[in-house]
Amino acid sequence: MVFAVPDFEPAVGGTPRQVGLQARALARLDHDVTVVTRRRDRSWPRDERLDGVRVRRIGRPGRGRIGELLALVSLALWLARRRRGIGVLAPVMWPDAQLAAFAARLLPRTVTVWAIRGEAETVLARRSGPLRRLLVRLRRTTLRRTAHVVLTLAMADELERLGLREPSVIPVPVDCDHFRPPSAEERAAARRRLGIDEDAFVSVYVGHLEARKAVDRLVEAVELLARSVPSARLLLVGGARGTAEDTELALRGLVGRLGLDEAVAFCGVQRDPRPILWAADVLVLPSVREGMPNSLLEAMACGLPCVAPASAGGDELLDPETGIVPAANEPAEVEGALARLPGSSLLRARLGLAARARVQRYDVDAVARQYDELFRRIARGSAS
């Protein structure tokens, strides 16, 4: 089977982590797995094997429309040459990969995996101009001929409204062995490494610093919180990706204008955010749109209380027993949710324990078995 994903290891982010977990788990279930991805950097090898998974990198380094188009052509050629040996093709966060699948005559064996709420509506939205309208018609035609996987029931409703096939609902996997609650010694060591005082109340955000994530609203919420909780701190884990949606520079400017230079730390991109999660008291995700966020699941697996509005997937993963779902991602709403936590270590502990128990249902091996069943069924159906 083949995963087609625009970004993969050594790139860092939710999609590379999600695909990496799935690919390795499926390889353990005796699937022959290849990940085809963009070669974003010249130093990355074209071909390599990572933990039993073959990785093929295509296209020219960098980003941009021409590069993306050339990568799509490369993907179509790569698939066409290997068509007979591919049982299932699963594009993730690469909607136009279906055009490559069509060119390679692989649509009956293609499973489109949707990772963000609203992504399908954006892909199929009406466009101005004849070429853009043609692209949308091609997308709709090819997507109607593939199977689909979504992460949540809300995303399944979205595909139904768009007239696509009924999808399978399979959640995001999380490695519950790696992401686990820290011991008291591990937590203390994590805070020491980051220079965090023992009595500080620490919020953490993990993800790209881009417009969709609305991190500016979290920064403003922490500024409001600091007026009543002077020990409030914020750790921002992530960075820019070299796209028009990047917000890191704007966020640094906002932190300076709000006088939060001592309270907010930019921790950069972290391949493994676990040590920083261990140092925190709460994870906050203020995004405008999400599906089922890796960062939320990983924090829950670490026994960390979480704050996320419905727009950030909080309605799918959190309830009063496992976290706090503010009414919106506006700064005042986020601050109101956070303000419940600094004065109650008992509440933080109770939420963290329940979150850890809840997230077990998303363990990578359980999720991989659902994909294993789906992929084998599609491969058998296309062969009959």
C-alpha positions in Angstrom: 0.0 0.0 0.0 1.1 3.6 -0.6 0.5 6.8 1.4 0.8 10.0 -0.7 1.4 13.0 1.6 3.0 16.3 0.7 5.1 16.5 3.9 6.8 13.6 5.7 9.8 12.9 7.9 12.1 14.6 8.5 9.5 17.4 8.3 7.7 18.0 11.6 4.0 18.4 12.1 0.7 16.6 12.7 0.4 15.1 9.3 3.9 13.6 9.2 3.5 12.2 12.7 0.0 10.7 11.9 1.1 9.1 8.6 4.3 7.8 10.2 2.4 6.1 13.1 -0.1 4.6 10.7 2.6 3.4 8.2 4.7 1.7 10.8 1.8 0.1 12.5 0.5 -1.3 9.2 4.0 -2.6 8.4 3.8 -4.5 11.7 0.6 -6.0 10.4 2.4 -7.4 7.3 1.5 -4.7 4.8 4.2 -3.6 2.4 4.1 0.1 3.0 5.6 3.0 1.0 5.2 6.7 1.7 5.5 9.0 -1.4 6.1 12.6 -0.4 7.6 15.9 -1.5 11.4 16.3 -1.4 11.4 19.7 0.3 15.1 19.8 0.9 18.0 18.8 -1.3 19.8 17.1 1.5 16.9 14.6 1.9 17.5 11.3 0.1 15.3 10.4 -2.7 14.8 6.9 -1.3 15.3 5.4 2.1 13.7 3.0 4.6 12.5 4.2 8.0 11.5 1.5 10.5 10.3 -0.9 7.9 8.6 1.7 5.8 9.9 2.7 2.4 10.0 6.5 1.7 10.2 7.9 -1.8 10.6 11.6 -2.2 9.6 13.3 -5.5 9.6 16.7 -7.1 12.1 19.5 -6.7 13.0 21.1 -3.4 11.1 24.0 -1.9 7.5 25.2 -2.2 5.5 27.2 -4.7 2.8 26.5 -7.4 5.2 25.3 -10.1 6.9 22.9 -7.6 3.6 21.5 -6.5 2.5 21.0 -10.1 5.7 19.2 -11.0 5.4 17.1 -7.9 1.9 16.1 -9.0 3.2 15.0 -12.4 6.0 13.1 -10.7 3.5 11.4 -8.5 1.3 10.3 -11.5 4.4 8.9 -13.3 5.6 7.1 -10.2 2.1 5.5 -9.6 1.7 4.6 -13.2 5.0 2.7 -13.3 4.0 0.7 -10.2 0.3 0.4 -10.8 0.0 -3.4 -10.8 1.8 -3.7 -7.5 -0.3 -1.1 -5.6 -3.2 -2.5 -3.6 -4.3 0.7 -2.0 -3.3 4.4 -2.5 -4.1 6.7 0.4 -3.6 10.4 -0.2 -3.5 12.4 3.1 -3.7 16.3 3.0 -2.9 16.1 -0.7 -6.4 16.4 -2.4 -5.0 16.8 -6.0 -3.3 13.5 -5.6 -6.5 12.0 -6.9 -5.7 13.6 -10.3 -2.5 11.6 -10.3 -4.4 8.5 -9.3 -6.8 9.1 -12.2 -3.9 9.4 -14.6 -2.4 6.1 -13.3 -5.8 4.4 -13.4 -5.8 3.8 -9.6 -9.0 5.6 -8.6 -10.9 2.4 -7.6 -8.0 1.6 -5.2 -7.7 5.1 -3.8 -8.8 6.1 -0.3 -8.8 9.8 0.4 -8.0 10.7 4.0 -9.4 14.0 5.2 -7.5 15.5 8.1 -9.1 18.9 8.7 -12.7 19.9 9.2 -13.8 22.1 6.3 -11.0 20.9 4.0 -13.3 19.2 1.6 -15.5 22.2 1.3 -12.5 24.4 0.6 -11.2 22.0 -2.1 -14.6 21.9 -3.8 -15.6 25.5 -3.3 -16.8 27.4 -6.4 -14.0 29.4 -8.1 -13.9 32.3 -10.5 -12.2 31.9 -13.9 -12.5 29.0 -16.4 -9.3 27.2 -15.4 -10.2 27.2 -11.7 -13.8 26.1 -12.4 -12.3 23.2 -14.5 -10.0 22.2 -11.7 -13.0 22.0 -9.3 -15.0 19.9 -11.7 -12.0 17.5 -12.1 -11.6 17.3 -8.3 -15.3 16.6 -7.8 -15.3 13.9 -10.6 -12.3 12.1 -9.2 -13.3 12.4 -5.5 -16.7 10.8 -6.3 -14.8 7.7 -7.5 -12.6 7.2 -4.5 -13.4 5.8 -1.0 -13.0 8.3 1.9 -11.8 8.3 5.5 -12.6 11.1 7.9 -11.6 11.6 11.5 -15.0 12.5 13.1 -18.7 12.3 12.5 -18.9 16.1 11.9 -16.5 15.6 9.0 -18.6 12.7 7.7 -21.6 15.0 7.6 -19.5 17.5 5.5 -18.7 14.9 2.9 -22.4 13.8 2.7 -23.4 17.4 2.1 -20.9 17.6 -0.8 -22.3 14.5 -2.4 -19.3 12.3 -1.9 -19.3 8.6 -1.0 -20.2 7.7 2.6 -16.8 7.7 4.4 -15.3 5.5 7.0 -14.8 7.2 10.3 -11.3 6.4 11.7 -9.7 8.6 14.4 -6.1 9.9 14.5 -3.7 7.5 16.2 -1.6 8.4 19.2 1.4 6.5 20.7 0.2 6.0 24.2 3.4 4.3 25.2 5.6 7.3 24.3 3.2 10.0 25.3 2.5 9.2 28.9 2.3 11.1 32.2 5.6 12.0 33.7 6.9 11.0 37.1 7.4 13.8 39.6 11.1 13.7 38.9 10.6 13.8 35.1 8.3 16.8 35.5 10.7 18.7 37.8 13.6 18.0 35.4 11.6 19.2 32.4 10.7 22.5 34.1 14.4 23.0 35.2 15.6 22.5 31.6 13.2 25.3 30.5 14.0 27.6 33.4 10.4 27.5 34.7 9.8 28.3 38.4 8.2 25.7 40.5 5.1 27.8 41.2 4.6 29.1 37.6 1.3 28.3 35.9 2.4 27.1 32.4 0.2 26.9 29.3 1.6 25.2 26.2 0.7 25.3 22.5 2.0 22.8 20.0 1.6 23.2 16.3 2.5 25.3 13.3 2.6 29.1 13.8 0.1 29.9 11.0 -3.1 31.9 10.6 -5.5 28.9 10.9 -4.1 28.2 14.4 -5.1 31.6 15.8 -2.2 31.6 18.3 -2.5 35.4 18.5 -5.8 34.9 20.4 -4.0 32.6 22.9 -1.3 35.2 23.5 -3.9 37.8 24.2 -5.7 35.4 26.5 -2.5 34.9 28.5 -2.1 38.6 28.8 -5.5 38.8 30.3 -4.8 35.9 32.6 -1.5 37.4 33.8 -3.4 40.3 35.3 -4.8 38.0 38.0 -2.2 35.2 37.8 1.3 36.9 37.6 3.0 33.6 37.4 1.2 32.7 34.1 3.6 31.6 31.4 3.1 30.4 27.8 5.3 28.0 25.8 4.8 28.1 22.0 6.1 25.0 20.3 6.3 25.3 16.6 7.5 27.7 13.9 7.1 29.1 10.4 7.0 26.9 7.3 7.9 29.4 4.7 4.3 30.0 3.5 2.1 33.1 3.2 0.1 31.8 6.2 3.1 32.0 8.6 2.5 34.2 11.7 5.7 33.7 13.8 7.0 37.3 13.1 3.6 38.8 13.8 3.3 36.8 17.0 6.8 38.0 18.2 5.7 41.5 17.6 2.4 41.0 19.5 4.3 39.5 22.5 6.5 42.6 22.5 3.6 45.1 22.3 1.8 43.4 25.1 4.9 43.4 27.3 4.9 39.6 27.5 8.6 39.0 26.6 9.3 37.4 30.0 6.1 35.4 30.0 6.0 33.9 26.5 8.8 31.6 25.2 9.1 30.6 21.6 10.4 27.0 21.8 10.8 26.4 18.1 10.0 23.3 16.1 10.4 20.2 18.3 10.5 16.7 16.7 9.4 15.3 20.1 7.3 17.7 22.2 6.9 15.3 25.1 9.5 17.0 27.4 7.7 20.4 27.0 4.3 18.8 27.6 5.7 17.3 30.8 6.7 20.8 31.9 3.2 22.4 31.4 0.1 22.6 33.4 -2.4 22.8 30.5 -2.4 22.6 26.7 -4.4 25.2 24.8 -5.4 24.9 21.2 -7.2 28.0 19.8 -7.4 27.0 16.1 -10.1 28.2 13.8 -10.4 24.8 12.1 -9.1 21.4 13.0 -10.1 17.7 12.5 -8.8 15.6 15.4 -5.6 17.4 16.4 -2.5 15.3 17.2 -1.3 17.9 19.7 -4.6 17.5 21.7 -4.4 13.7 21.7 -0.7 13.7 22.7 -1.3 16.1 25.6 -4.2 14.0 26.8 -2.0 10.9 26.6 0.5 12.7 28.8 -2.3 13.3 31.4 -2.4 17.0 30.7 -5.6 19.1 31.1 -6.6 20.6 27.8 -8.5 23.7 26.7 -9.9 23.7 23.1 -13.0 25.3 21.6 -15.2 23.3 19.2 -13.4 24.9 16.2 -10.2 23.3 17.4 -11.7 19.8 17.9 -12.6 20.3 21.6 -16.1 19.1 21.0 -14.9 15.8 19.6 -12.3 15.0 22.3 -13.2 16.9 25.4 -16.1 17.0 27.8 -16.4 18.2 31.4 -14.6 15.1 32.7 -11.6 15.4 30.4 -11.0 19.1 29.6 -12.6 22.5 29.1 -14.3 23.5 25.9 -14.8 27.3 25.8 -17.7 28.8 23.9 -15.3 30.3 21.3 -11.6 30.9 20.7 -11.9 34.6 21.5 -9.3 35.8 24.0 -11.8 36.4 26.8 -13.4 33.0 26.4 -10.0 31.2 26.4 -8.8 33.2 29.4 -12.0 32.4 31.3 -11.4 28.7 30.7 -7.7 28.9 31.8 -8.6 30.9 34.9 -10.3 27.9 36.4 -7.1 25.9 36.6 -4.3 27.8 38.4 -5.9 27.7 41.9 -6.9 24.0 41.8 -4.3 21.3 41.5 -7.1 18.8 42.3 -9.1 19.9 39.2 -6.0 19.7 37.0 -5.2 16.2 38.3 -8.8 15.0 37.8 -9.0 16.3 34.2 -5.6 14.8 33.4 -6.4 11.4 34.7 -9.7 11.3 32.8 -8.0 12.5 29.6 -5.4 9.8 29.8 -8.1 7.2 30.3 -10.2 8.5 27.4 -7.3 8.7 24.9 -6.6 4.9 25.1 -9.3 4.3 22.5 -7.1 6.2 20.0 -3.9 4.1 20.6 -2.0 3.5 17.4 -2.5 -0.3 17.3 -6.3 0.0 17.7 -6.5 2.6 14.9 -4.2 0.6 12.6 -6.4 -2.4 12.9 -9.3 -0.3 11.5 -7.2 0.8 8.6 -6.0 -2.7 8.0 -9.6 -4.0 7.7 -10.5 -1.1 5.3 -7.5 -1.4 3.1 -7.8 -5.2 2.8 -11.5 -4.8 1.9 -10.7 -2.2 -0.8 -7.9 -4.3 -2.3 -10.1 -7.4 -2.4 -12.9 -5.4 -4.1 -10.7 -3.9 -6.8 -9.2 -7.3 -7.5 -12.6 -9.0 -8.0 
